[in-house]
Amino acid sequence: MSERTWQGPTAPQRQRILRETKTVAIVGASKNPSRASYFVNRYLSSTSNYEIFLVNPTVTDIEGAPVYPTLADLPKPPDLVDVFRKYDDLPDVLSEAIAAQAKTIWLQLGLWHEQVARDGEGAGLNVVMDRCLKIEHARFHGGLHLAGFDTGVIDSRRTRG
């Protein structure tokens, strides 16, 4: 992997993306409760108003929710495609997201692909990389204080006066 040169959206821009999102497709959704995609699905399903679509060609349902083999099989275009796939799969997922008329491709924590970012932006998509959708959603909706994450709202640094 090469040096990181691409600059992602700022916190206010990510907040706007999440505010404008109505439908989320989770690519790489899993039935396994120990997988991050499972946890993100459970969190978003229980705490957000997003319509969630699960995508995985090897699973037909997760806890009674239908799972679609590809983004092309979704009943409507997703606003945001949240990606839990390996690095080498990311260009193909981007192509599917573009074809599905997604507005945003969101690569989860640990995923960074400079060419996907450039190609996604070139196709008119918002691109977010190496960030957890659950953490960002909770951050902007007041949920992170319970888990002790830095929301930027409370600062432990003392002012000198």
Disulfide bonds with the S-S distance in Angstrom:
none
